[in-house]
Amino acid sequence: MLHHIGIYITDLEKSLRFYETILPVQRKETMNWNKAELVFLRGEGFALELIPATLSDSHSTHIAFAVESVKAKIKELQQLGITPSDGPYKLENGWQTVFYEGPDREEIEFIQSNN
């Protein structure tokens, strides 16, 4: 079971706006750690932890979310002015996938596996 995915960010408000726009999430809790504010966003079956980049050298994050329809998700995000950075692709096993880039160049994948 997925508990949370940590994403290193440079601008908390920008990242909050982005994730609250593309995903059905709500702010769950805020925590102070080493003089930095961490924010947890809760969605259905997952949580995101937004971590100031100053706490880590890592800026490479890959997260994947299951969707019922990749085509529908692409259309939804295009209406918000957000376009794919890579794909969509149909994989050998029948899965469909598309990739987006978040505010801090993190890779976000939407995957449809119910074929």
MOPAC internal coordinates of N, CA, C and O (Angstrom, degrees):
PM7 1SCF
backbone

  N    0.0000 0     0.00 0     0.00 0    0    0    0
  C    1.4488 1     0.00 0     0.00 0    1    0    0
  C    1.5245 1   109.49 1     0.00 0    2    1    0
  O    1.2310 1   121.33 1   -45.51 1    3    2    1
  N    1.2824 1   115.06 1   134.49 1    3    2    1
  C    1.4629 1   121.18 1   179.99 1    5    3    2
  C    1.5267 1   110.02 1   -77.11 1    6    5    3
  O    1.2310 1   120.65 1   -52.64 1    7    6    5
  N    1.2961 1   116.36 1   127.36 1    7    6    5
  C    1.4719 1   120.25 1   176.74 1    9    7    6
  C    1.5188 1   110.53 1   -92.18 1   10    9    7
  O    1.2310 1   120.20 1   121.86 1   11   10    9
  N    1.3198 1   117.21 1   -58.14 1   11   10    9
  C    1.4580 1   121.32 1   174.79 1   13   11   10
  C    1.5188 1   110.73 1  -160.63 1   14   13   11
  O    1.2310 1   121.57 1   -14.66 1   15   14   13
  N    1.3007 1   114.60 1   165.34 1   15   14   13
  C    1.4583 1   122.11 1   176.50 1   17   15   14
  C    1.5159 1   106.47 1  -121.03 1   18   17   15
  O    1.2310 1   120.38 1   -53.35 1   19   18   17
  N    1.3150 1   116.88 1   126.65 1   19   18   17
  C    1.4572 1   120.76 1   179.49 1   21   19   18
  C    1.5152 1   111.62 1   -89.51 1   22   21   19
  O    1.2310 1   121.24 1   -47.73 1   23   22   21
  N    1.3094 1   115.24 1   132.27 1   23   22   21
  C    1.4572 1   121.25 1   179.40 1   25   23   22
  C    1.5214 1   107.89 1  -126.29 1   26   25   23
  O    1.2310 1   121.05 1   -56.09 1   27   26   25
  N    1.3354 1   115.59 1   123.91 1   27   26   25
  C    1.4547 1   120.84 1   178.37 1   29   27   26
  C    1.5177 1   108.71 1   -83.58 1   30   29   27
  O    1.2310 1   120.46 1   -54.17 1   31   30   29
  N    1.3139 1   116.72 1   125.83 1   31   30   29
  C    1.4643 1   122.28 1  -172.80 1   33   31   30
  C    1.5233 1   111.32 1  -124.59 1   34   33   31
  O    1.2310 1   120.75 1   -19.94 1   35   34   33
  N    1.3308 1   116.18 1   160.06 1   35   34   33
  C    1.4607 1   120.68 1   176.48 1   37   35   34
  C    1.5172 1   112.29 1  -109.01 1   38   37   35
  O    1.2310 1   119.89 1   159.46 1   39   38   37
  N    1.3405 1   117.81 1   -20.54 1   39   38   37
  C    1.4533 1   122.21 1  -177.35 1   41   39   38
  C    1.5255 1   108.45 1  -140.32 1   42   41   39
  O    1.2310 1   120.77 1   -75.55 1   43   42   41
  N    1.3396 1   116.14 1   104.45 1   43   42   41
  C    1.4615 1   121.65 1  -174.49 1   45   43   42
  C    1.5226 1   112.02 1   -58.29 1   46   45   43
  O    1.2310 1   119.60 1   129.21 1   47   46   45
  N    1.3154 1   118.37 1   -50.79 1   47   46   45
  C    1.4687 1   120.70 1  -176.65 1   49   47   46
  C    1.5254 1   111.69 1   -62.86 1   50   49   47
  O    1.2310 1   120.12 1   139.00 1   51   50   49
  N    1.3072 1   117.37 1   -41.00 1   51   50   49
  C    1.4673 1   121.36 1   178.35 1   53   51   50
  C    1.5294 1   110.43 1   -62.13 1   54   53   51
  O    1.2310 1   120.46 1   135.38 1   55   54   53
  N    1.3276 1   116.73 1   -44.62 1   55   54   53
  C    1.4594 1   120.66 1   179.43 1   57   55   54
  C    1.5246 1   111.62 1   -67.61 1   58   57   55
  O    1.2310 1   119.90 1   140.17 1   59   58   57
  N    1.3372 1   117.79 1   -39.83 1   59   58   57
  C    1.4659 1   120.33 1   176.64 1   61   59   58
  C    1.5264 1   110.71 1   -59.51 1   62   61   59
  O    1.2310 1   120.36 1   132.22 1   63   62   61
  N    1.3291 1   116.91 1   -47.78 1   63   62   61
  C    1.4747 1   120.31 1   178.85 1   65   63   62
  C    1.5249 1   110.93 1   -58.76 1   66   65   63
  O    1.2310 1   120.29 1   135.94 1   67   66   65
  N    1.3193 1   117.05 1   -44.06 1   67   66   65
  C    1.4628 1   121.56 1  -177.94 1   69   67   66
  C    1.5260 1   111.07 1   -62.25 1   70   69   67
  O    1.2310 1   119.77 1   126.39 1   71   70   69
  N    1.3292 1   118.04 1   -53.61 1   71   70   69
  C    1.4665 1   120.20 1  -175.90 1   73   71   70
  C    1.5235 1   112.07 1   -69.95 1   74   73   71
  O    1.2310 1   119.87 1   146.72 1   75   74   73
  N    1.3205 1   117.86 1   -33.28 1   75   74   73
  C    1.4644 1   119.81 1   176.70 1   77   75   74
  C    1.5305 1   110.97 1   -71.22 1   78   77   75
  O    1.2310 1   119.80 1   160.94 1   79   78   77
  N    1.3296 1   117.99 1   -19.06 1   79   78   77
  C    1.4609 1   122.15 1   177.13 1   81   79   78
  C    1.5194 1   111.69 1   -83.54 1   82   81   79
  O    1.2310 1   119.86 1   135.21 1   83   82   81
  N    1.3327 1   117.88 1   -44.79 1   83   82   81
  C    1.4689 1   119.78 1  -173.08 1   85   83   82
  C    1.5241 1   114.10 1   -90.40 1   86   85   83
  O    1.2310 1   119.95 1   163.77 1   87   86   85
  N    1.3333 1   117.70 1   -16.23 1   87   86   85
  C    1.4627 1   120.68 1  -176.91 1   89   87   86
  C    1.5243 1   110.86 1  -130.51 1   90   89   87
  O    1.2310 1   120.37 1   -28.42 1   91   90   89
  N    1.3392 1   116.90 1   151.58 1   91   90   89
  C    1.4638 1   119.73 1   174.24 1   93   91   90
  C    1.5361 1   109.79 1   -80.96 1   94   93   91
  O    1.2310 1   120.36 1   -95.56 1   95   94   93
  N    1.3383 1   116.92 1    84.44 1   95   94   93
  C    1.4619 1   122.04 1  -178.41 1   97   95   94
  C    1.5275 1   110.31 1  -127.33 1   98   97   95
  O    1.2310 1   121.95 1   -21.84 1   99   98   97
  N    1.3327 1   113.88 1   158.16 1   99   98   97
  C    1.4598 1   121.41 1   174.20 1  101   99   98
  C    1.5170 1   108.12 1  -133.29 1  102  101   99
  O    1.2310 1   121.12 1   -29.99 1  103  102  101
  N    1.3256 1   115.46 1   150.01 1  103  102  101
  C    1.4716 1   118.95 1   175.89 1  105  103  102
  C    1.5125 1   108.32 1   -66.01 1  106  105  103
  O    1.2310 1   121.12 1   -56.18 1  107  106  105
  N    1.3164 1   115.46 1   123.82 1  107  106  105
  C    1.4581 1   121.39 1  -178.24 1  109  107  106
  C    1.5200 1   110.80 1   -93.75 1  110  109  107
  O    1.2310 1   121.19 1   127.66 1  111  110  109
  N    1.3288 1   115.34 1   -52.34 1  111  110  109
  C    1.4560 1   119.21 1  -178.86 1  113  111  110
  C    1.5184 1   110.53 1  -161.30 1  114  113  111
  O    1.2310 1   121.60 1   -19.01 1  115  114  113
  N    1.3165 1   114.55 1   160.99 1  115  114  113
  C    1.4534 1   122.39 1   176.60 1  117  115  114
  C    1.5187 1   107.26 1  -122.33 1  118  117  115
  O    1.2310 1   120.94 1   -37.70 1  119  118  117
  N    1.3141 1   115.81 1   142.30 1  119  118  117
  C    1.4495 1   120.83 1  -178.93 1  121  119  118
  C    1.5265 1   108.66 1  -138.44 1  122  121  119
  O    1.2310 1   120.36 1   -38.94 1  123  122  121
  N    1.3091 1   116.91 1   141.06 1  123  122  121
  C    1.4599 1   121.14 1   173.61 1  125  123  122
  C    1.5243 1   108.54 1   -96.39 1  126  125  123
  O    1.2310 1   121.34 1   -48.49 1  127  126  125
  N    1.3290 1   115.05 1   131.51 1  127  126  125
  C    1.4651 1   121.19 1  -179.13 1  129  127  126
  C    1.5207 1   107.92 1  -141.88 1  130  129  127
  O    1.2310 1   120.33 1   -58.60 1  131  130  129
  N    1.3057 1   116.97 1   121.40 1  131  130  129
  C    1.4747 1   122.14 1  -178.77 1  133  131  130
  C    1.5286 1   111.79 1    50.36 1  134  133  131
  O    1.2310 1   120.82 1  -133.13 1  135  134  133
  N    1.3102 1   116.03 1    46.87 1  135  134  133
  C    1.4668 1   124.14 1   177.80 1  137  135  134
  C    1.5337 1   113.26 1    64.75 1  138  137  135
  O    1.2310 1   120.15 1  -157.93 1  139  138  137
  N    1.3255 1   117.32 1    22.07 1  139  138  137
  C    1.4629 1   121.76 1   177.26 1  141  139  138
  C    1.5311 1   108.77 1  -125.66 1  142  141  139
  O    1.2310 1   120.94 1   -32.21 1  143  142  141
  N    1.3171 1   115.81 1   147.79 1  143  142  141
  C    1.4591 1   121.21 1   178.88 1  145  143  142
  C    1.5214 1   110.20 1   -90.94 1  146  145  143
  O    1.2310 1   120.52 1   -56.93 1  147  146  145
  N    1.3319 1   116.62 1   123.07 1  147  146  145
  C    1.4559 1   123.19 1   174.20 1  149  147  146
  C    1.5251 1   107.46 1  -103.89 1  150  149  147
  O    1.2310 1   120.33 1   -41.00 1  151  150  149
  N    1.3238 1   116.98 1   139.00 1  151  150  149
  C    1.4606 1   120.81 1   179.55 1  153  151  150
  C    1.5200 1   108.73 1  -123.37 1  154  153  151
  O    1.2310 1   120.99 1   -48.57 1  155  154  153
  N    1.3278 1   115.72 1   131.43 1  155  154  153
  C    1.4527 1   121.47 1   175.95 1  157  155  154
  C    1.5210 1   109.41 1  -104.09 1  158  157  155
  O    1.2310 1   121.31 1   -50.53 1  159  158  157
  N    1.3331 1   115.10 1   129.47 1  159  158  157
  C    1.4557 1   122.18 1   174.86 1  161  159  158
  C    1.5236 1   107.03 1  -109.50 1  162  161  159
  O    1.2310 1   120.60 1   -47.62 1  163  162  161
  N    1.3258 1   116.47 1   132.38 1  163  162  161
  C    1.4601 1   120.49 1  -178.53 1  165  163  162
  C    1.5179 1   110.10 1  -110.57 1  166  165  163
  O    1.2310 1   120.98 1   -49.15 1  167  166  165
  N    1.3275 1   115.73 1   130.85 1  167  166  165
  C    1.4571 1   123.12 1   173.15 1  169  167  166
  C    1.5162 1   108.36 1  -119.75 1  170  169  167
  O    1.2310 1   120.58 1     3.84 1  171  170  169
  N    1.3108 1   116.51 1  -176.16 1  171  170  169
  C    1.4512 1   119.82 1   179.59 1  173  171  170
  C    1.5285 1   110.07 1   -75.16 1  174  173  171
  O    1.2310 1   120.45 1   -74.32 1  175  174  173
  N    1.3269 1   116.75 1   105.68 1  175  174  173
  C    1.4530 1   121.69 1   178.52 1  177  175  174
  C    1.5198 1   115.36 1    85.19 1  178  177  175
  O    1.2310 1   119.58 1  -173.30 1  179  178  177
  N    1.3288 1   118.41 1     6.70 1  179  178  177
  C    1.4644 1   120.32 1   179.05 1  181  179  178
  C    1.5210 1   109.89 1  -154.83 1  182  181  179
  O    1.2310 1   121.37 1   -15.95 1  183  182  181
  N    1.3255 1   114.97 1   164.05 1  183  182  181
  C    1.4597 1   121.65 1   174.45 1  185  183  182
  C    1.5248 1   108.61 1  -141.71 1  186  185  183
  O    1.2310 1   121.21 1   -32.96 1  187  186  185
  N    1.3266 1   115.30 1   147.04 1  187  186  185
  C    1.4584 1   122.02 1   175.37 1  189  187  186
  C    1.5207 1   107.97 1  -114.87 1  190  189  187
  O    1.2310 1   120.85 1   -42.86 1  191  190  189
  N    1.3198 1   115.98 1   137.14 1  191  190  189
  C    1.4513 1   121.57 1   174.21 1  193  191  190
  C    1.5253 1   107.06 1  -110.77 1  194  193  191
  O    1.2310 1   120.14 1   -61.85 1  195  194  193
  N    1.3181 1   117.34 1   118.15 1  195  194  193
  C    1.4654 1   122.06 1   178.13 1  197  195  194
  C    1.5245 1   107.74 1   -92.30 1  198  197  195
  O    1.2310 1   121.29 1   -60.59 1  199  198  197
  N    1.3266 1   115.14 1   119.41 1  199  198  197
  C    1.4625 1   122.40 1  -172.12 1  201  199  198
  C    1.5272 1   109.26 1  -119.49 1  202  201  199
  O    1.2310 1   119.35 1   -53.01 1  203  202  201
  N    1.3292 1   118.85 1   126.99 1  203  202  201
  C    1.4647 1   119.90 1   176.57 1  205  203  202
  C    1.5302 1   110.74 1   -57.23 1  206  205  203
  O    1.2310 1   120.51 1   -47.00 1  207  206  205
  N    1.3195 1   116.63 1   133.00 1  207  206  205
  C    1.4677 1   121.97 1  -177.97 1  209  207  206
  C    1.5205 1   111.82 1   -59.35 1  210  209  207
  O    1.2310 1   119.72 1   158.69 1  211  210  209
  N    1.3206 1   118.15 1   -21.31 1  211  210  209
  C    1.4635 1   121.44 1  -179.79 1  213  211  210
  C    1.5257 1   111.88 1   -65.76 1  214  213  211
  O    1.2310 1   119.87 1   163.96 1  215  214  213
  N    1.3399 1   117.85 1   -16.04 1  215  214  213
  C    1.4601 1   120.92 1  -179.65 1  217  215  214
  C    1.5280 1   113.02 1   -87.30 1  218  217  215
  O    1.2310 1   120.21 1   171.69 1  219  218  217
  N    1.3063 1   117.21 1    -8.31 1  219  218  217
  C    1.4600 1   119.54 1  -177.19 1  221  219  218
  C    1.5202 1   110.69 1  -154.18 1  222  221  219
  O    1.2310 1   121.05 1   -23.83 1  223  222  221
  N    1.3167 1   115.59 1   156.17 1  223  222  221
  C    1.4599 1   120.72 1   174.79 1  225  223  222
  C    1.5225 1   111.39 1   -85.80 1  226  225  223
  O    1.2310 1   120.04 1   170.75 1  227  226  225
  N    1.3255 1   117.52 1    -9.25 1  227  226  225
  C    1.4573 1   121.29 1  -175.20 1  229  227  226
  C    1.5188 1   111.70 1   -81.97 1  230  229  227
  O    1.2310 1   120.80 1   -53.71 1  231  230  229
  N    1.3338 1   116.07 1   126.29 1  231  230  229
  C    1.4553 1   121.44 1   174.65 1  233  231  230
  C    1.5141 1   109.77 1  -124.18 1  234  233  231
  O    1.2310 1   120.08 1  -161.48 1  235  234  233
  N    1.3128 1   117.45 1    18.52 1  235  234  233
  C    1.4488 1   121.84 1  -177.46 1  237  235  234
  C    1.5197 1   109.16 1  -111.52 1  238  237  235
  O    1.2310 1   120.73 1   -67.74 1  239  238  237
  N    1.3172 1   116.22 1   112.26 1  239  238  237
  C    1.4525 1   121.44 1  -179.70 1  241  239  238
  C    1.5173 1   108.83 1  -134.62 1  242  241  239
  O    1.2310 1   121.04 1   -43.26 1  243  242  241
  N    1.3117 1   115.62 1   136.74 1  243  242  241
  C    1.4612 1   120.90 1   174.28 1  245  243  242
  C    1.5160 1   107.28 1  -127.49 1  246  245  243
  O    1.2310 1   121.05 1   -54.67 1  247  246  245
  N    1.3084 1   115.61 1   125.33 1  247  246  245
  C    1.4524 1   119.99 1   178.02 1  249  247  246
  C    1.5170 1   108.61 1  -131.61 1  250  249  247
  O    1.2310 1   120.95 1   -35.72 1  251  250  249
  N    1.3257 1   115.78 1   144.28 1  251  250  249
  C    1.4597 1   120.69 1  -178.92 1  253  251  250
  C    1.5169 1   109.72 1  -126.84 1  254  253  251
  O    1.2310 1   121.27 1   -42.83 1  255  254  253
  N    1.3286 1   115.17 1   137.17 1  255  254  253
  C    1.4581 1   122.00 1   178.84 1  257  255  254
  C    1.5188 1   109.27 1  -124.32 1  258  257  255
  O    1.2310 1   120.51 1   -45.67 1  259  258  257
  N    1.3249 1   116.63 1   134.33 1  259  258  257
  C    1.4625 1   121.51 1   177.35 1  261  259  258
  C    1.5270 1   109.47 1   -76.99 1  262  261  259
  O    1.2310 1   120.64 1   -41.90 1  263  262  261
  N    1.3329 1   116.37 1   138.10 1  263  262  261
  C    1.4655 1   122.40 1   175.40 1  265  263  262
  C    1.5228 1   108.59 1  -132.23 1  266  265  263
  O    1.2310 1   120.79 1   -23.48 1  267  266  265
  N    1.3221 1   116.09 1   156.52 1  267  266  265
  C    1.4587 1   120.39 1   177.67 1  269  267  266
  C    1.5200 1   111.22 1   -72.53 1  270  269  267
  O    1.2310 1   120.53 1   146.59 1  271  270  269
  N    1.3329 1   116.59 1   -33.41 1  271  270  269
  C    1.4574 1   121.03 1  -177.92 1  273  271  270
  C    1.5233 1   110.43 1  -146.44 1  274  273  271
  O    1.2310 1   120.78 1   -62.07 1  275  274  273
  N    1.3365 1   116.12 1   117.93 1  275  274  273
  C    1.4575 1   120.61 1   175.86 1  277  275  274
  C    1.5218 1   109.93 1   -63.21 1  278  277  275
  O    1.2310 1   120.38 1   137.14 1  279  278  277
  N    1.3227 1   116.89 1   -42.86 1  279  278  277
  C    1.4673 1   120.53 1   179.80 1  281  279  278
  C    1.5255 1   111.27 1   -58.52 1  282  281  279
  O    1.2310 1   120.05 1   136.42 1  283  282  281
  N    1.3215 1   117.51 1   -43.58 1  283  282  281
  C    1.4677 1   121.09 1   179.97 1  285  283  282
  C    1.5306 1   110.91 1   -65.45 1  286  285  283
  O    1.2310 1   120.35 1   141.16 1  287  286  285
  N    1.3343 1   116.94 1   -38.84 1  287  286  285
  C    1.4708 1   120.67 1   179.88 1  289  287  286
  C    1.5248 1   110.29 1   -66.78 1  290  289  287
  O    1.2310 1   120.30 1   138.53 1  291  290  289
  N    1.3326 1   117.04 1   -41.47 1  291  290  289
  C    1.4655 1   120.56 1   177.76 1  293  291  290
  C    1.5261 1   109.70 1   -60.34 1  294  293  291
  O    1.2310 1   120.58 1   134.82 1  295  294  293
  N    1.3182 1   116.49 1   -45.18 1  295  294  293
  C    1.4657 1   120.94 1  -179.67 1  297  295  294
  C    1.5305 1   111.01 1   -62.78 1  298  297  295
  O    1.2310 1   120.70 1   135.02 1  299  298  297
  N    1.3268 1   116.27 1   -44.98 1  299  298  297
  C    1.4710 1   121.54 1   179.00 1  301  299  298
  C    1.5261 1   111.13 1   -57.64 1  302  301  299
  O    1.2310 1   120.47 1   133.09 1  303  302  301
  N    1.3301 1   116.71 1   -46.91 1  303  302  301
  C    1.4584 1   120.50 1  -177.32 1  305  303  302
  C    1.5245 1   111.89 1   -73.08 1  306  305  303
  O    1.2310 1   120.01 1   146.42 1  307  306  305
  N    1.3339 1   117.59 1   -33.58 1  307  306  305
  C    1.4654 1   120.23 1   176.43 1  309  307  306
  C    1.5250 1   110.59 1   -61.96 1  310  309  307
  O    1.2310 1   120.36 1   143.35 1  311  310  309
  N    1.3221 1   116.91 1   -36.65 1  311  310  309
  C    1.4662 1   120.71 1   177.56 1  313  311  310
  C    1.5243 1   111.71 1   -64.75 1  314  313  311
  O    1.2310 1   120.47 1   159.49 1  315  314  313
  N    1.3273 1   116.71 1   -20.51 1  315  314  313
  C    1.4641 1   122.35 1   177.40 1  317  315  314
  C    1.5225 1   111.64 1   -96.54 1  318  317  315
  O    1.2310 1   120.58 1  -176.42 1  319  318  317
  N    1.3389 1   116.49 1     3.58 1  319  318  317
  C    1.4609 1   120.87 1   179.60 1  321  319  318
  C    1.5140 1   114.25 1    81.93 1  322  321  319
  O    1.2310 1   120.20 1  -161.90 1  323  322  321
  N    1.3326 1   117.22 1    18.10 1  323  322  321
  C    1.4649 1   121.71 1  -178.37 1  325  323  322
  C    1.5267 1   107.90 1  -110.10 1  326  325  323
  O    1.2310 1   120.76 1   -57.72 1  327  326  325
  N    1.3361 1   116.16 1   122.28 1  327  326  325
  C    1.4578 1   120.76 1  -176.35 1  329  327  326
  C    1.5286 1   110.80 1  -113.75 1  330  329  327
  O    1.2310 1   120.47 1   -26.79 1  331  330  329
  N    1.3337 1   116.71 1   153.21 1  331  330  329
  C    1.4695 1   120.53 1  -179.98 1  333  331  330
  C    1.5309 1   111.72 1   -62.12 1  334  333  331
  O    1.2310 1   121.07 1   -32.01 1  335  334  333
  N    1.3129 1   115.56 1   147.99 1  335  334  333
  C    1.4587 1   120.76 1   172.49 1  337  335  334
  C    1.5244 1   110.39 1   -92.96 1  338  337  335
  O    1.2310 1   120.52 1   160.01 1  339  338  337
  N    1.3501 1   116.61 1   -19.99 1  339  338  337
  C    1.4577 1   121.20 1  -179.35 1  341  339  338
  C    1.5283 1   108.94 1  -161.02 1  342  341  339
  O    1.2310 1   120.75 1   -43.83 1  343  342  341
  N    1.3054 1   116.18 1   136.17 1  343  342  341
  C    1.4625 1   120.51 1   178.39 1  345  343  342
  C    1.5124 1   111.15 1    92.49 1  346  345  343
  O    1.2310 1   120.26 1     7.76 1  347  346  345
  N    1.3073 1   117.10 1  -172.24 1  347  346  345
  C    1.4702 1   128.28 1    16.86 1  349  347  346
  C    1.5261 1   112.65 1   -80.78 1  350  349  347
  O    1.2310 1   122.06 1   -20.84 1  351  350  349
  N    1.3266 1   113.66 1   159.16 1  351  350  349
  C    1.4607 1   121.91 1   179.24 1  353  351  350
  C    1.5188 1   109.97 1  -128.76 1  354  353  351
  O    1.2310 1   121.09 1   -29.74 1  355  354  353
  N    1.3239 1   115.53 1   150.26 1  355  354  353
  C    1.4559 1   121.50 1   168.03 1  357  355  354
  C    1.5213 1   105.83 1  -110.58 1  358  357  355
  O    1.2310 1   120.69 1   -59.78 1  359  358  357
  N    1.3261 1   116.29 1   120.22 1  359  358  357
  C    1.4556 1   121.90 1  -176.37 1  361  359  358
  C    1.5252 1   111.01 1   -84.61 1  362  361  359
  O    1.2310 1   120.72 1   -15.85 1  363  362  361
  N    1.3173 1   116.23 1   164.15 1  363  362  361
  C    1.4633 1   121.91 1  -178.10 1  365  363  362
  C    1.5257 1   112.74 1   -56.61 1  366  365  363
  O    1.2310 1   120.22 1   146.86 1  367  366  365
  N    1.3204 1   117.18 1   -33.14 1  367  366  365
  C    1.4627 1   120.89 1  -178.59 1  369  367  366
  C    1.5364 1   112.98 1   -83.41 1  370  369  367
  O    1.2310 1   120.22 1  -175.56 1  371  370  369
  N    1.3470 1   117.18 1     4.44 1  371  370  369
  C    1.4558 1   120.96 1   178.53 1  373  371  370
  C    1.5191 1   114.16 1    95.90 1  374  373  371
  O    1.2310 1   120.20 1   168.12 1  375  374  373
  N    1.3271 1   117.23 1   -11.88 1  375  374  373
  C    1.4510 1   119.92 1   178.60 1  377  375  374
  C    1.5217 1   109.93 1   -67.01 1  378  377  375
  O    1.2310 1   120.84 1   -29.98 1  379  378  377
  N    1.3306 1   115.99 1   150.02 1  379  378  377
  C    1.4579 1   121.52 1   173.55 1  381  379  378
  C    1.5212 1   107.81 1  -116.12 1  382  381  379
  O    1.2310 1   120.79 1   -35.58 1  383  382  381
  N    1.3278 1   116.10 1   144.42 1  383  382  381
  C    1.4529 1   120.41 1  -175.66 1  385  383  382
  C    1.5270 1   110.68 1  -147.68 1  386  385  383
  O    1.2310 1   121.25 1   -27.85 1  387  386  385
  N    1.3231 1   115.22 1   152.15 1  387  386  385
  C    1.4585 1   122.10 1   176.13 1  389  387  386
  C    1.5313 1   107.30 1  -146.73 1  390  389  387
  O    1.2310 1   121.04 1   -31.23 1  391  390  389
  N    1.3346 1   115.61 1   148.77 1  391  390  389
  C    1.4594 1   120.93 1  -176.39 1  393  391  390
  C    1.5261 1   111.31 1  -120.09 1  394  393  391
  O    1.2310 1   121.63 1   -34.71 1  395  394  393
  N    1.3302 1   114.49 1   145.29 1  395  394  393
  C    1.4682 1   122.76 1   176.69 1  397  395  394
  C    1.5181 1   107.79 1  -130.57 1  398  397  395
  O    1.2310 1   121.35 1   -20.65 1  399  398  397
  N    1.3110 1   115.02 1   159.35 1  399  398  397
  C    1.4586 1   120.41 1   176.58 1  401  399  398
  C    1.5146 1   108.65 1  -110.69 1  402  401  399
  O    1.2310 1   120.79 1   -51.34 1  403  402  401
  N    1.3321 1   116.10 1   128.66 1  403  402  401
  C    1.4561 1   121.10 1   178.17 1  405  403  402
  C    1.5167 1   112.02 1   -81.78 1  406  405  403
  O    1.2310 1   120.44 1    -0.03 1  407  406  405
  N    1.3303 1   116.77 1   179.97 1  407  406  405
  C    1.4659 1   121.56 1  -175.66 1  409  407  406
  C    1.5298 1   114.46 1   -58.35 1  410  409  407
  O    1.2310 1   119.98 1   153.77 1  411  410  409
  N    1.3258 1   117.63 1   -26.23 1  411  410  409
  C    1.4547 1   121.28 1  -179.23 1  413  411  410
  C    1.5211 1   111.79 1  -113.40 1  414  413  411
  O    1.2310 1   120.71 1  -150.20 1  415  414  413
  N    1.3410 1   116.26 1    29.80 1  415  414  413
  C    1.4580 1   124.78 1   176.58 1  417  415  414
  C    1.5218 1   113.02 1    67.69 1  418  417  415
  O    1.2310 1   119.71 1  -164.64 1  419  418  417
  N    1.3413 1   118.17 1    15.36 1  419  418  417
  C    1.4496 1   120.07 1   173.65 1  421  419  418
  C    1.5306 1   108.83 1   -70.02 1  422  421  419
  O    1.2310 1   121.13 1   -32.41 1  423  422  421
  N    1.3172 1   115.44 1   147.59 1  423  422  421
  C    1.4565 1   120.77 1  -177.78 1  425  423  422
  C    1.5295 1   109.18 1   -93.12 1  426  425  423
  O    1.2310 1   120.87 1   -53.75 1  427  426  425
  N    1.3230 1   115.95 1   126.25 1  427  426  425
  C    1.4581 1   122.43 1  -179.95 1  429  427  426
  C    1.5143 1   107.94 1  -117.39 1  430  429  427
  O    1.2310 1   120.96 1   -55.12 1  431  430  429
  N    1.3211 1   115.77 1   124.88 1  431  430  429
  C    1.4603 1   121.69 1  -178.27 1  433  431  430
  C    1.5148 1   109.64 1  -115.25 1  434  433  431
  O    1.2310 1   121.01 1   -44.37 1  435  434  433
  N    1.3319 1   115.68 1   135.63 1  435  434  433
  C    1.4529 1   121.91 1   170.09 1  437  435  434
  C    1.5147 1   106.15 1  -111.46 1  438  437  435
  O    1.2310 1   120.44 1   -50.24 1  439  438  437
  N    1.3328 1   116.77 1   129.76 1  439  438  437
  C    1.4622 1   120.90 1  -173.77 1  441  439  438
  C    1.5165 1   111.05 1  -130.15 1  442  441  439
  O    1.2310 1   121.57 1   -44.67 1  443  442  441
  N    1.3099 1   114.61 1   135.33 1  443  442  441
  C    1.4668 1   122.39 1   177.29 1  445  443  442
  C    1.5222 1   106.64 1  -111.54 1  446  445  443
  O    1.2310 1   120.51 1   -64.37 1  447  446  445
  N    1.3272 1   116.63 1   115.63 1  447  446  445
  C    1.4663 1   119.48 1  -175.17 1  449  447  446
  C    1.5176 1   113.14 1  -117.98 1  450  449  447
  O    1.2310 1   119.78 1  -172.12 1  451  450  449
  N    1.3190 1   118.03 1     7.88 1  451  450  449
  C    1.4751 1   121.41 1  -175.01 1  453  451  450
  C    1.5349 1   112.55 1   -95.37 1  454  453  451
  O    1.2310 1   119.88 1  -129.87 1  455  454  453
  N    1.3132 1   117.84 1    50.13 1  455  454  453
  C    1.4729 1   121.25 1   177.56 1  457  455  454
  C    1.5051 1   111.53 1   -97.27 1  458  457  455
  O    1.2310 1   120.10 1   180.00 1  459  458  457

